[in-house]
């Protein structure tokens, strides 16, 4: 299969050219890709061809909540929705729940990974808790939160057949820093949902934490005399997730974050919940009731609870918030999450030998097509083979 006449994002800049793939792997890319006899082709008509978006932190969308999934068909439906938003790979984020229910969720997700998904690829699992702060728990029930427990984490990893790739923890909790040291080579560990002071946060980073969960949200904020976890995340070289919906972070904060961390250390996420893609109304995030008003998701007590953001909209917001070009902001949705998860050898950029994961965008940045491992996972209205 080959796509011709595409404006391709390749090695940090756009070129007008073609891309070819065989099975799931890119085999040729550039301005002069010679056609093969009998090869199936598609004319991109000059539209942008970019690496597929990777969302490492999402709780669902299109009325599907990760903590309420009952079968792999729920994940199939969610993967189709994500593909329509340009996402080629995602982590399913599980909020703190009962042990029994967490086991059920992990088994279903693991089965889905083994089976494969028809749309966006389920790459693995993100455990957001239960080892997080009560004070900064966000939309999670206090009764379900625990101190660091390596035995419980090991149990969850076993139940999930080691498909858990990402873990959010609060460094100040008893047992958490030893847990980071023990699992830093098996998991990508993020600090967040935390009231940790600066010193404890830096200790967690030195122990092996390499990311920060939704920077500035659900954590103790920076103070000139007490930099806290926020200051440690900003000063250090760890990655910082950012929810660029205009609610969690206003544009000036996004610009400040990028100026502080650089465009190579910020990972755009949605933190989306089941209301993503749907109108205002009442929804669920795990066990919590959520009301969406004007696209802003909050618990009934006013605490913000996930988002209704989609990745295509996050890209548009980033360009609007920063005034930067498409090629400057694309790595936040592609290369950076791939590097953070140690998947950059196969994901995150368009190169020969990498997976054929890419998204075709029109000049207004709306998704035209999404390809996942070489398969057409989404074709927009009016688009045909």
Secondary structure as UniProt FT lines:
FT   STRAND          2..10
FT   TURN            11..12
FT   STRAND          13..22
FT   TURN            23..24
FT   STRAND          25..30
FT   TURN            37..38
FT   STRAND          41..43
FT   TURN            45..46
FT   STRAND          48..51
FT   STRAND          53..58
FT   STRAND          60..61
FT   TURN            62..63
FT   STRAND          64..65
FT   HELIX           66..68
FT   HELIX           72..83
FT   TURN            84..86
FT   STRAND          87..95
FT   HELIX           99..115
FT   STRAND          121..128
FT   TURN            135..136
FT   HELIX           142..144
FT   HELIX           150..159
FT   TURN            160..162
FT   STRAND          164..169
FT   TURN            171..172
FT   TURN            174..175
FT   HELIX           176..183
FT   TURN            184..186
FT   STRAND          188..191
FT   HELIX           198..207
FT   STRAND          211..212
FT   TURN            215..216
FT   HELIX           228..235
FT   STRAND          239..243
FT   HELIX           251..261
FT   TURN            263..264
FT   STRAND          266..269
FT   TURN            274..277
FT   STRAND          281..285
FT   TURN            286..287
FT   STRAND          288..293
FT   TURN            294..295
FT   STRAND          296..299
FT   TURN            300..301
FT   HELIX           311..322
FT   HELIX           326..329
FT   HELIX           330..332
FT   TURN            333..334
FT   HELIX           335..340
FT   TURN            341..342
FT   TURN            344..346
FT   TURN            352..353
FT   STRAND          358..361
FT   TURN            363..364
FT   STRAND          367..372
FT   TURN            373..374
FT   STRAND          375..379
FT   TURN            381..382
//
